Amino acid sequence: MRPDLGDILSAVQRLLQSEVAPSVADPFVAEQLMYATLLLEYAKKAWPVEHESVVEEHRDLDSTLRALMPLLAALPGPAASDLLRDVRGHLAASSADGSKPLDAILSRDREGRGLLDRAVPLGRSSAERAGADARARLRETVDGYLVRAARRQEAAIALLGFSW
């Protein structure tokens, strides 16, 4: 048997708490060491399910971007058409991400969230009546994703209980 990541993180925590922290005289540095052990505790609790969280986030993001495509197509202007082109390209490139390494999926998802950021201004109210329904639906779609993402973050933070 070999140690898993949780075993390694526990060993680093013990080292920080029993060997390093007692020898530190500066209260600020000692506080930072305790904070580091808290972050290690979070990592120990999060890592066994991290792949599931990443896959869930990836699927939700791709689904949201797919839902935005017809809305972007209904909006006038070059910003919407440029974003639609970029969303199509992103989705085409990420279609096989399920078999890629975790860091590749995380990188693609950062790009996808950047595309969502670009969609936000397009959903704002405009003096133009053209595309008003699509703008409203675009706002709802992006807001729905943001609410789900916030819930996932809350669940991740809850791994530490009240200590966070």
C-alpha positions in Angstrom: 0.0 0.0 0.0 1.2 3.5 -0.7 0.0 6.7 0.9 -2.8 8.6 -0.9 -3.1 12.3 -1.1 -5.0 12.5 2.1 -2.2 10.7 4.0 0.4 13.0 2.5 -1.6 16.1 3.4 -2.1 14.8 7.0 1.6 14.3 7.3 2.3 17.9 6.2 -0.3 19.1 8.7 1.3 17.2 11.5 4.7 18.5 10.6 3.5 22.1 10.5 1.6 21.7 13.8 4.1 19.7 15.8 7.5 20.8 14.5 7.2 24.1 12.7 4.6 26.1 14.6 6.1 25.6 18.1 9.4 27.0 16.9 7.9 30.1 15.4 8.1 33.2 17.6 6.3 35.6 15.4 2.6 35.5 16.2 1.7 36.5 12.6 3.7 33.7 11.1 2.2 31.2 13.6 -1.2 32.4 12.6 -0.4 31.9 8.9 0.9 28.3 9.7 -2.5 27.5 11.4 -4.3 28.9 8.4 -2.2 26.7 6.1 -3.2 23.7 8.1 -6.8 24.7 7.7 -6.3 24.9 3.9 -4.7 21.4 4.0 -7.7 20.1 5.9 -10.0 21.5 3.2 -7.8 19.9 0.5 -8.0 16.5 2.4 -11.8 16.6 2.5 -12.2 18.0 -1.1 -9.8 15.9 -3.1 -11.8 12.6 -3.0 -14.7 14.2 -4.8 -13.0 16.9 -6.7 -13.2 15.0 -10.0 -17.0 14.7 -9.6 -17.2 18.5 -8.8 -15.2 19.3 -11.9 -17.3 17.1 -14.2 -20.5 18.6 -12.8 -19.2 22.1 -13.3 -18.0 21.3 -16.8 -21.3 19.8 -17.8 -23.3 22.7 -16.4 -21.0 25.3 -18.1 -21.3 23.5 -21.5 -25.0 23.2 -21.1 -25.4 26.9 -20.3 -23.2 27.9 -23.2 -25.3 25.6 -25.5 -28.5 27.3 -24.2 -26.9 30.7 -25.0 -26.3 30.0 -28.7 -29.9 30.5 -30.0 -30.2 33.6 -27.8 -27.0 35.1 -29.1 -28.1 34.3 -32.7 -31.3 36.3 -32.0 -29.4 39.4 -30.8 -28.4 42.1 -33.3 -24.8 43.4 -33.5 -21.3 42.2 -34.0 -20.6 41.6 -30.3 -23.3 38.9 -30.2 -22.2 37.3 -33.4 -18.6 37.3 -32.4 -19.5 35.7 -29.0 -21.7 33.1 -30.8 -18.7 32.2 -33.0 -16.4 31.9 -30.0 -19.0 29.8 -28.0 -19.4 27.4 -31.0 -15.6 27.1 -31.2 -15.3 26.5 -27.5 -18.0 23.8 -27.5 -16.5 22.1 -30.5 -13.1 22.0 -28.9 -14.4 20.8 -25.5 -16.7 18.0 -26.8 -14.0 15.4 -26.0 -12.9 16.9 -22.7 -14.3 14.0 -20.6 -11.3 11.9 -21.4 -8.7 14.7 -21.0 -6.6 15.3 -17.9 -8.2 17.3 -15.1 -6.0 20.4 -15.7 -7.1 20.5 -19.4 -10.8 20.4 -18.4 -10.2 23.2 -15.7 -8.4 25.3 -18.3 -11.3 24.9 -20.8 -13.8 25.8 -18.1 -11.9 29.0 -17.3 -12.3 29.9 -21.0 -16.0 29.0 -20.8 -16.5 31.2 -17.8 -14.8 34.0 -19.7 -17.3 33.5 -22.5 -20.1 33.9 -19.9 -18.5 37.1 -18.7 -18.7 38.4 -22.3 -22.4 37.5 -22.4 -23.4 39.6 -19.4 -23.3 43.0 -21.1 -25.3 41.6 -24.0 -28.1 40.8 -21.6 -28.4 44.3 -20.3 -31.4 46.4 -21.2 -31.0 48.4 -24.3 -32.8 51.2 -26.1 -33.1 48.7 -29.0 -36.3 46.7 -29.0 -34.7 44.2 -31.3 -33.8 41.1 -29.3 -35.4 42.3 -26.0 -36.8 38.8 -25.3 -33.5 37.2 -26.2 -31.7 39.6 -23.8 -34.0 38.8 -21.0 -33.6 35.0 -21.6 -29.9 35.5 -21.8 -29.8 37.2 -18.4 -31.9 34.4 -16.9 -29.7 31.7 -18.4 -26.5 33.3 -17.1 -28.0 34.1 -13.7 -29.2 30.5 -13.4 -25.7 29.2 -14.0 -24.3 31.7 -11.5 -26.8 30.5 -8.8 -25.8 26.9 -9.4 -22.1 27.7 -9.3 -22.6 29.6 -6.0 -24.4 26.5 -4.6 -21.5 24.3 -5.6 -19.1 26.7 -4.0 -21.1 26.7 -0.8 -21.2 22.9 -0.7 -17.4 22.9 -1.1 -16.9 25.4 1.7 -19.2 23.4 3.9 -16.7 20.5 3.9 -14.9 22.3 6.7 -18.1 22.9 8.7 -18.1 26.0 10.9 -14.3 26.3 11.0 -14.1 28.1 7.7 
